[in-house]
Structures are given as C-alpha cells and as structure tokens.
Amino acid sequence: MTSGYQIPTRRGPVVRLARGVEDFMNWLLYGYETWLVAVLKGVTLFLFMYFLIFYIPNYVYYAITLYVLDFSKDVGFLVANMIGGGNFVLLIILAVWTQAARGRTGFFWSLIRYLNFLQLLLAVLVLIPFMVFNLAGGSLIPPVFTFFSVALGALSAGIGAAALVYLYLEYRRITRQEAAAATTAATAWSPGS
C-alpha cells in the first residue's frame, strides 16, 4: 500500500540559495525584461565573448612566442588560432545548452543555469574589470600597475556589482508583479466567485 504523504523537501540555506539562483537565472535567461536588463545582458555577453575569442588567444600567443616557450611567431599564430577556435566552439555549445535548458528541470539542466550564473559573475566582477585595467594601461605580463589602471579596474568592478544588485532588484519587482497577477487570476476563476 502506498501512502499519499510526501516527505517535505529540505529547506536549508544552501538549498534555498541554489533554488534562488536557479529561479533568478530562469528569469534572466528566459523571462520578461526591461530595456536596461537587456542592455546589461547583451553588453556582458559581448564582452565575455570578446575576452574568450581575442584576449585568451592573444595571451597564449605571447606566452608561446615571448615569455614562456620562445617558439617562432608562426607556431604562436597557429596555436593561438586553435585556442580561439576552440573557445568559439565552446561558446556555441554554451548557447545551445542554455536554450535547450529552457523550461526543463533536473540536475543537468539546473547545472547549466548555475554555470551561466557563474559565467555572469566571472564576466561582471573579474573579466570586464580586467579588460578595463588593460585598457587603462595596466598589464600582468610584464607587470605594470599604475594608479589610474588599478583605480579604473576597481571602479569597473564596483559598477559590475551595482549592476548585479540592480538585476536582482528588477527580478524581485517583476516576479512580485507576476505573482500578484497570478493570484488575481486565480481568485477570479475560483468556484466561490
């Protein structure tokens, strides 16, 4: 004989955080958005793609030709192009996986949304400030840390953190509106009215 009683799911802080991240990413990837949310998503994605396709192969090229291995420029060019092509293929796979995860539940589909969330954090808090640091004249190899480059990189990280806070507040606002509309629709269709 089967019991109709279901054991409630665990509601610890880790589970709540994981579900919150998944709900946030469902909204961010597939839900209703304002123009500012769309711009924040688009600029972040563009700069993440730019970093993977251009910055990483450039660093590989200079590591192979100048700083680590001292190979010829032709070898550096070939290896950098292979790295850039591999990164481009990984971006396509990530885009296809993200679209395939739309509306699906399960560990693998949730994992894709968590990876997208980590990618968002990495891009906004690390990669974009690093590119601004480089744009302002800073460099890791050879090490060049000027006050101006470090200050602009830190300012960029602060703006990125503020953008993440704005995205969260917008997520809360929109989901509250959708919940209120669903409650209104449910009461309108209830048998007692």
GILINTA-V505908 format. One line per field, one symbol per residue. phi: phi as a letter, one per 40 degrees, with the letter a starting at -180 (. if undefined). burial: I if it has 24 or more other ideal C-beta (glycine too) atoms within 12 Angstrom, else O. Layout:
phi: ???
burial: ???
//
This chain:
phi: .bcccbccccbccccccccccccccccccbccaccccccccccccccccdcccbccccccdccccbbbbgccccccccccccccccccccccccccccccccgbbhcccccccccccccccccccbccccccdccchcacbccbbcccccccccccccccccccccccccccccccccccccccccccccccb
burial: OOOOOOOOOOOOOOOOOOOOIIIIIIIIIOIOOOOOIOOIIOOIIOIIIIIIIIIIIIIIIIOIOOOOOOOOOOOIOOIIOOIIOOIOOOIOOIOOOIOOIOOOOOOOIOOIIIIIIOIIIOIIIIIIIIIIIIOOOIOOOOOOOOOOIOOIIOOIIOOIOOIIOOIIOIIOOIOOOOOOOOOOOOOOOOOOO
//
